[in-house]
Each structure stands twice: as structure tokens, then as C-alpha cells.
Amino acid sequence: MMNRSILRASLFALALSPMMALPSAAFAQAVPAQLRPADQGRVARVQDTLASITTLQARFLQTAPDGKTTSGTATLSRPGQMRFDYDSPSPLLLVANNGRVVFQDRSVGQVTTIPLDRTPLGLLLRPDLHLSGDVTVTGFEHTSGQLHVTLERSDNPGEGNLTLLLSDSPLALLGWIVQDAQGRSTTIALSDVHLGGAVAQSLFVLPKAEN
């Protein structure tokens, strides 16, 4: 079983990097990838595909920077809502709603809250999802039937990056990789993905600390 402190660190890496706020003067502007016209079209298709998602339910496998893995169930409702239920015996839960991301460690009744728009989850959940403006496409690969689109904050590229992983045909989200400012990567791989359909709003009630 993964050490709880390692798993908690991976959870924070998943949500906090690369969108944590730092002084804008600390880094130069992100350098856009040099995309061929065909690849520009593929990036546009990726943006449209992600923006078209209303609800998503899937299993996930999370790989921490040390290579340890844990699994669970992910539920997404755009805009603004996501839930990561980690399989037992993990006591951790992540819920995004009302502009916030809340982590709960149910073993101690502790919660931690951060603004959603400062996280990679905020990029996926924003109502006007776009891959330009305040984010820059700094890397692109099209290989072995997959697309890898790397994004950085336009004004703070040194914070880290987020790489979206998609199948090419059909175009579908497979997961993502978050790399923090120290180069440590946390990977989320999705499986058994179901798009559309009703999702219970009770799933997105933000957890509270236990007294």
C-alpha cells in the first residue's frame, strides 16, 4: 500500500501544479510550440473535443513521482465539478465545485481548500475551455495513434506543465500528466470512460472538516 504522505503529495501535485500562482515577473513568457498547419488543426480538434464534454465517469490509475500507483473512480461534470474517489484503503477524497478544490483525509477528518482556477483541474473544468490566451501550447506530439498536448501558463511557464493525453482515432481523452516546477510527474490514466448521462449532484458536495 502506498505511504499516505506520498499519496497526499501526489494528490497535491495533481491539483496544484502547474497553475499555482507565482509573481508574474519570476518567469519569461511561455514559448509556443512550432506547429505545422496539420498539427494546429489537431490542437483545435482537441480543444473542441474537451469543450464538448458535459459529463464523464471513468476509472483512473494515478502514478506518483516515485512510481507508486493508486486507483479510484473519477466523475466530471462541466463546468466546474469533479470528484476523485480513491479506492479503499486510501482515506483521500478530492472534490471540485463552487470555484474550489477540496481535499479530505477521512482518516483524520482534515480538509484543505485551494482555488479551482489555480489548478490543472480548473483548465479542464472551465466553461470557456480553450488552449490559448492564459495557457500556451508548448509541446505537441502525434505518435502511435496518440496526441500529447503540453500546456503551460502563459505568464509563468516555470511553474510546471500539464500534458493532455488523447487517442487520435477516435479523438478521446486518455488522461494527463502533471509535471511540477522540480520536474516531478504525476500521471492520471483513464479507463472504462463513459461520456454523457446524468450525474448525481450530491457527488459534488464539498467535504468539511470533522469536529
BELHU-V855974 format. One line per field, one symbol per residue. phi: phi as a letter, one per 30 degrees, with the letter a starting at -180 (. if undefined). Layout:
# BELHU-V855974
phi=???
This chain:
# BELHU-V855974
phi=.deddddddddddecccccddbedddbdddcdddcdeddeddddddeddddddcbbbadbbccdedjdbbblbcbbbcdjbabccddecdccbbbcahibcccbcddbicbbbbdddcbeedddcddcebcaidbbdcaabbahibcbccbbddcbdddkabcdcbddbddadclabccddcidcbccccbhdbcijdbddddcdddbddd
